[in-house]
Amino acid sequence: MHIIQIGFNYKLTPIEIREKFSFSEETISDAMVNLNQYKSILENVIISTCNRTEIYIVSDQLHTGRYYVKQFLSDWFDIPMEEFTPYLQILDNDNAIEHLLRVSAGLNSMVLGETQILGQVRDAFLLAQKIKTTGTIFNELFKRAITFSKKSHRETAIGENAVSISYAAVELSKETLGNITNKKVAIYGAGEMAELAVQNLVSSGVSEITVINRSLERAKELAIKYNAKAVSADLINDVLLDSDILISSTSAKNPVLSKTDLGPIQKNREGEPLFLIDIAVPRDLDANISELDNVFLYDIDDLQHIVDKNLEKRKMAAEQIELGLEYEIVSFKEWVINLGVVPILFALREKSLSIQAETFASINRKIPDLTEREKKVISKHTKSIINQMIKEPIIQAKEMAGREDSEELLALFIDIFGIDNEIKQDVGERIKRTRNIAQPKYEEAYLIDN
């Protein structure tokens, strides 16, 4: 059995290719169900975002699994295989597991440490679970990946520092003014950078936002998404009279505001501080504006310093997360190998419980006048004896499962402890299926409760 990841991402695949292989929310359920019908595909989860389309599968054969995922992509999107194969990233087993962990934690994102991808991975997994395209392996792997990523973000500072210009603009506003939830903010522009700024303002609790643009329709399109106001550019003077912050991000080739424009406005504001953050290139706001009293102007270079400093902090946090990756991979592989010996350990536990129950019943018959307390003490101690007796065999069975001659060793183990021989075949098949992705794990999961 193999875990395989096949997909397109922003690092290896140009956008004109990625956009051809994007699954919509309406079709992704059908796509996963359809993929599970292909030969050698036992489980699958599809993650489709603006920056990546990735397919994770559990397959009984390595080469066959790879081939049929490519065949599925060709069939589903009606694109010949040879046209997209050069752009595919294909990872197997350890590499595929590590990649999922890295993606979920935001280590492979365009913006290092962003948390949106974790939600997208979780949603894809929950959908796959709902439509039953996952099974034992992926139900465990994806839960572990999500838990690992949540813990990584909780215990490190990877998501705490601004690493996009739009985000940094909002963070600078907070650093300068403190609480900005009651501030009035104007956004000049309606493009991608402007929208990101609005998103960050809304998530920071700002409710009074006005979008200014030369095209009033564009301003309205953005404003309506975030319950903001929209005005045309010829009304900017009126907006600035009543604003605390202006974030400007237009595509103008020349400054849209100068000292001459803003002087009368600031005079009518009666000296109230005005914070201007220019995130446009070329700059929207003329540098001489900073000569005005109580006008504080910041440009993209000021913000880039914040971004660079914070990116270094995120890189340091990412290094901490990297240290935990190997443990997570080994831990998962150890869990997988236990699948092969579960029937043996369960049978050993059941046989031990049966012996303990028979012994306890015999004691009750021979000493019928035992008090309830005495019965509890005897039951507890007889179970303790059995636990001590089977502890080492459990460890040895799990060690055997990770060896090349595991089938023969576990068959001998079954004979030594007189476990039902029907289990031998089941164990042999399980070991074969999990051998490619598994390592032994030593834990006391099968000891008898006191």
C-alpha positions in Angstrom: 0.0 0.0 0.0 1.3 3.5 -0.9 0.4 7.1 -0.1 0.8 9.2 -3.3 0.5 13.0 -3.8 0.0 14.3 -7.4 -0.7 17.9 -8.3 0.0 21.4 -9.5 1.2 24.2 -7.4 2.3 27.8 -7.9 6.0 27.0 -7.5 6.1 24.5 -10.5 3.1 25.3 -12.6 2.2 28.6 -14.4 -1.2 30.0 -13.6 -2.5 29.4 -17.2 -2.0 25.6 -16.5 -3.3 25.7 -12.9 -6.5 27.4 -13.8 -7.4 24.6 -16.2 -7.2 22.0 -13.4 -9.2 23.8 -10.7 -12.1 21.9 -9.2 -15.2 24.1 -8.3 -17.0 23.7 -5.1 -20.0 22.3 -7.0 -18.0 19.5 -8.7 -15.3 18.5 -6.3 -17.5 15.9 -4.5 -18.4 14.2 -7.8 -14.7 14.3 -8.7 -13.6 12.5 -5.6 -16.3 9.9 -5.9 -15.3 9.4 -9.6 -11.6 9.1 -8.8 -12.3 6.3 -6.3 -13.7 4.2 -9.1 -10.4 4.1 -10.9 -8.2 1.0 -10.6 -5.8 0.9 -7.6 -7.4 4.0 -6.0 -8.4 2.9 -2.5 -8.8 6.4 -0.8 -8.5 10.0 -2.0 -8.8 13.6 -1.0 -8.6 16.5 -3.5 -7.5 19.9 -2.3 -8.2 22.7 -4.8 -7.3 26.4 -4.1 -6.2 29.4 -6.2 -2.6 28.4 -5.7 -2.7 24.6 -5.9 -4.7 21.5 -7.0 -3.4 18.5 -5.2 -4.7 14.9 -5.2 -3.8 12.5 -2.3 -4.5 8.8 -2.8 -3.9 5.5 -1.0 -3.1 3.0 -3.7 -2.3 -0.7 -3.7 0.4 -0.2 -6.4 2.8 2.7 -6.8 3.1 3.0 -10.6 -0.6 2.0 -11.2 -1.8 4.6 -8.7 0.3 7.4 -10.3 -0.9 6.4 -13.8 -4.6 6.3 -13.0 -4.6 9.7 -11.2 -3.1 11.2 -14.4 -5.8 9.3 -16.4 -8.5 10.7 -14.1 -7.2 14.3 -14.6 -7.1 13.8 -18.4 -10.7 12.4 -18.4 -12.2 14.9 -16.0 -10.8 18.0 -17.7 -10.7 16.5 -21.2 -7.0 17.4 -21.6 -4.5 15.0 -23.1 -2.1 13.6 -20.5 1.1 14.6 -22.3 0.0 18.3 -22.1 0.1 18.5 -18.4 2.4 15.7 -17.1 5.5 17.9 -17.3 4.0 20.3 -14.7 3.0 17.6 -12.2 4.6 17.2 -8.8 4.5 13.6 -7.8 5.5 12.5 -4.3 5.3 9.0 -2.6 5.0 7.8 0.9 7.4 9.7 3.3 7.6 12.6 0.8 3.9 12.7 0.3 3.2 12.6 4.1 5.8 15.4 4.7 4.3 17.5 1.9 0.8 17.3 3.4 2.1 18.3 6.8 4.1 21.2 5.3 1.1 22.4 3.2 -1.3 22.2 6.2 1.1 24.2 8.4 1.5 27.0 5.8 5.2 26.1 5.2 4.6 25.7 1.4 2.3 28.7 1.0 3.0 31.8 -1.1 2.7 33.8 2.1 4.7 31.8 4.7 2.7 30.7 7.6 -0.7 31.8 6.3 -3.6 29.9 8.0 -6.2 29.9 5.2 -4.7 26.7 3.7 -5.3 24.8 7.0 -9.0 25.5 6.7 -9.0 24.4 3.1 -7.2 21.2 3.9 -9.7 20.5 6.8 -12.7 21.3 4.6 -11.4 19.0 1.8 -10.9 16.2 4.3 -14.3 16.6 6.0 -16.0 16.5 2.6 -14.0 13.4 1.6 -15.1 11.7 4.9 -18.7 12.7 4.3 -18.8 11.2 0.8 -16.7 8.2 2.0 -13.7 8.5 -0.2 -11.4 8.2 2.8 -10.7 5.1 4.9 -8.6 4.0 7.8 -5.3 5.5 6.5 -6.4 9.0 5.4 -8.8 9.4 8.3 -5.8 9.1 10.6 -3.3 10.9 8.4 -5.4 14.0 7.8 -6.5 14.3 11.4 -2.9 14.2 12.4 -1.9 16.8 9.8 -4.6 19.2 11.0 -3.8 18.7 14.7 -0.1 19.2 14.0 -0.7 22.4 12.0 -3.0 23.9 14.7 -0.4 23.1 17.4 2.3 24.6 15.2 0.4 27.9 14.8 -0.6 27.9 18.5 2.9 27.3 19.8 5.0 29.4 17.4 4.8 33.0 16.1 4.6 31.9 12.4 1.2 33.6 11.8 1.6 36.6 14.1 3.6 39.0 12.0 2.6 40.9 8.8 4.3 39.6 5.7 2.1 41.2 3.0 2.1 44.9 2.2 -1.6 45.3 2.7 -1.5 43.5 6.0 1.5 45.5 7.1 -0.4 48.7 6.3 -3.1 47.8 8.7 -0.6 46.6 11.3 1.2 49.9 11.0 -2.0 51.7 11.7 -2.5 49.7 14.9 1.1 50.3 16.0 0.7 54.0 15.4 -2.8 54.6 16.7 -3.4 51.7 19.0 -7.0 50.5 18.9 -8.4 51.3 15.4 -11.8 49.7 15.7 -13.4 53.2 16.1 -11.4 54.9 13.4 -12.7 56.0 10.0 -10.6 54.5 7.2 -10.6 55.5 3.5 -9.3 53.1 0.9 -8.2 54.8 -2.4 -8.4 52.1 -5.1 -10.4 48.9 -5.7 -7.8 46.4 -6.9 -6.3 43.3 -5.3 -4.1 45.2 -2.8 -6.9 47.5 -1.8 -9.2 44.5 -1.2 -6.6 42.8 0.9 -6.4 45.9 3.0 -10.1 46.0 3.4 -10.2 42.4 4.5 -7.5 43.0 7.1 -9.3 46.1 8.4 -12.6 44.2 8.7 -10.8 41.3 10.5 -9.3 43.9 12.9 -12.8 45.2 13.8 -12.9 48.4 11.7 -16.5 49.0 10.7 -16.4 52.5 9.1 -14.6 52.0 5.7 -15.1 54.1 2.6 -13.8 52.8 -0.8 -12.8 55.6 -3.2 -12.2 54.9 -6.9 -12.3 56.7 -10.3 -14.9 54.1 -11.3 -17.8 54.2 -8.9 -18.9 50.8 -10.1 -15.6 49.2 -9.1 -15.8 50.9 -5.8 -19.3 49.6 -5.2 -18.3 46.0 -6.2 -15.6 46.0 -3.5 -17.6 47.9 -0.9 -20.6 45.7 -1.1 -18.5 42.6 -0.2 -17.5 44.1 3.2 -20.5 46.3 4.1 -18.4 49.5 3.3 -19.3 52.8 1.6 -18.4 53.6 -2.0 -17.7 57.0 -3.5 -16.1 58.3 -6.7 -12.7 59.9 -6.7 -14.0 63.4 -7.2 -15.5 63.3 -3.7 -12.1 62.4 -2.0 -11.9 65.8 -0.4 -15.2 65.3 1.4 -14.1 61.8 2.6 -10.8 62.9 3.9 -12.4 65.7 5.9 -13.9 63.0 8.2 -11.2 60.2 8.0 -8.5 59.2 10.4 -6.6 56.9 8.0 -6.1 56.8 4.2 -4.6 53.7 2.6 -3.9 54.4 -1.1 -3.4 51.7 -3.8 -4.3 52.9 -7.2 -2.7 52.1 -10.6 -2.2 55.8 -11.4 1.2 56.7 -13.0 1.4 60.0 -11.3 0.5 61.1 -7.7 -3.2 61.4 -7.0 -2.7 63.7 -4.0 -0.2 66.5 -3.4 0.6 68.9 -0.6 -1.4 71.5 -2.5 -4.4 69.2 -2.6 -4.3 68.2 1.0 -3.3 71.6 2.6 -6.9 73.1 2.5 -8.4 69.8 3.6 -6.1 69.6 6.6 -6.8 73.2 7.5 -10.6 72.4 7.5 -9.8 69.4 9.7 -8.6 71.9 12.3 -5.3 70.1 12.8 -6.8 66.6 13.5 -4.1 64.0 12.8 -4.3 62.2 9.4 -2.4 59.0 8.7 -1.6 58.3 5.1 -0.3 55.0 4.0 0.8 54.7 0.4 1.1 51.1 -0.8 1.2 51.9 -4.6 4.1 51.7 -7.0 4.5 54.3 -8.5 3.5 56.3 -5.4 0.0 57.8 -5.1 0.9 60.4 -2.5 3.5 63.1 -3.2 6.3 63.0 -0.7 5.9 66.8 0.1 2.6 66.0 1.9 4.7 65.0 4.9 5.5 68.7 5.4 2.0 69.4 6.5 1.3 69.7 10.3 -0.2 66.6 11.9 -0.1 64.6 8.6 1.9 61.4 8.9 2.9 59.8 5.6 4.3 56.3 5.1 5.2 54.7 1.8 5.9 51.1 0.7 9.5 51.3 1.7 8.5 52.0 5.3 6.2 48.9 5.2 8.7 46.7 3.4 10.9 47.1 6.5 8.1 45.7 8.6 7.5 42.9 6.2 11.1 41.9 6.0 11.5 42.0 9.7 8.4 39.9 10.2 9.3 37.5 7.5 12.5 36.7 9.3 10.4 36.0 12.5 8.2 33.7 10.5 11.2 31.9 9.1 12.5 31.3 12.6 9.1 30.0 13.6 9.0 27.8 10.5 12.4 26.3 11.5 10.8 25.3 14.8 7.9 23.6 13.0 10.4 21.8 10.7 11.9 20.1 13.7 8.6 18.5 14.5 8.0 17.2 10.9 10.2 14.1 11.3 8.5 13.0 14.5 5.1 13.4 12.9 6.1 11.3 9.9 7.6 8.5 12.1 4.7 8.6 14.5 2.2 8.1 11.7 4.2 5.3 10.1 4.4 3.6 13.5 0.7 3.9 13.8 0.3 2.2 10.3 2.4 -0.8 11.3 0.2 -1.4 14.3 -2.7 -2.1 11.9 -0.9 -5.3 10.9 -0.7 -6.6 14.5 -4.0 -5.4 15.8 -5.7 -8.8 15.4 -2.9 -10.5 17.3 -2.8 -8.0 20.1 -6.6 -8.0 20.4 -6.7 -11.9 20.4 -3.9 -11.9 23.1 -5.8 -9.5 25.2 -9.1 -11.4 24.8 -7.4 -14.7 25.8 -5.8 -13.1 28.8 -9.1 -11.6 29.9 -10.7 -15.0 29.6 -8.0 -16.6 31.7 -8.4 -13.9 34.3 -12.2 -14.2 34.4 -12.0 -18.0 34.8 -9.5 -17.7 37.6 -11.5 -15.1 39.4 -14.7 -17.2 39.0 -12.8 -20.2 40.5 -11.6 -18.1 43.5 -15.2 -17.0 44.1 -16.4 -20.6 44.1 -13.7 -21.7 46.5 -14.0 -18.7 48.8 -17.7 -17.7 48.6 -17.6 -15.4 51.6 -15.3 -12.7 50.1 -16.4 -9.1 50.7 -16.9 -6.8 47.8 -13.7 -4.9 48.7 -11.8 -8.2 48.8 -13.2 -9.2 45.4 -12.1 -5.8 43.9 -8.6 -6.2 45.3 -8.3 -9.7 43.9 -9.7 -8.7 40.5 -7.3 -5.7 40.3 -4.2 -7.8 41.3 -5.0 -10.7 38.9 -5.4 -8.2 36.0 -2.1 -6.5 37.1 -0.3 -9.9 36.9 -1.7 -10.5 33.4 -0.7 -6.9 32.3 2.8 -7.5 33.5 2.9 -10.8 31.7 1.7 -9.5 28.3 3.5 -6.2 28.3 6.8 -7.5 26.9 5.0 -9.8 24.3 3.1 -6.7 23.0 6.3 -4.8 22.5 8.0 -7.8 20.9 5.0 -8.3 18.5 5.2 -4.7 17.3 9.0 -5.0 16.8 8.4 -8.1 14.8 5.9 -6.3 12.6 8.6 -3.9 11.4 11.0 -6.6 10.3 11.4 -8.0 6.8 10.5 -11.5 8.0 7.5 -10.2 10.0 5.0 -12.7 8.6 7.1 -15.7 9.8 7.9 -14.2 13.2 4.2 -13.2 13.9 3.1 -16.7 12.8 5.5 -18.1 15.4 4.2 -15.6 18.0 0.6 -16.9 17.3 1.7 -20.5 17.8 3.6 -19.7 21.0 0.6 -18.0 22.6 -2.0 -20.4 21.2 -3.9 -17.7 19.4 -6.5 -18.7 16.8 -4.7 -19.7 13.6 -7.3 -18.0 11.4 -5.7 -14.7 12.4 -2.4 -15.7 10.6 -3.7 -15.1 7.1 -5.4 -11.8 8.1 -2.1 -10.6 9.7 -0.1 -11.6 6.7 -2.3 -9.6 4.4 -2.2 -6.5 6.6 1.6 -6.6 6.9 1.9 -6.8 3.1 -0.5 -3.9 2.6 1.2 -1.5 5.1 4.8 -2.4 4.7 5.6 0.4 2.3 4.5 3.2 4.6 4.9 1.8 8.1 7.3 1.5 11.0 6.7 0.0 14.5 5.4 2.0 17.4 5.7 0.9 21.0 2.8 1.8 23.3 0.7 0.0 25.8 -2.6 0.2 24.0 -3.6 -3.4 24.7 -3.0 -3.8 28.4 -6.1 -4.7 30.4 -7.8 -2.0 32.4 -7.6 -2.4 36.2 
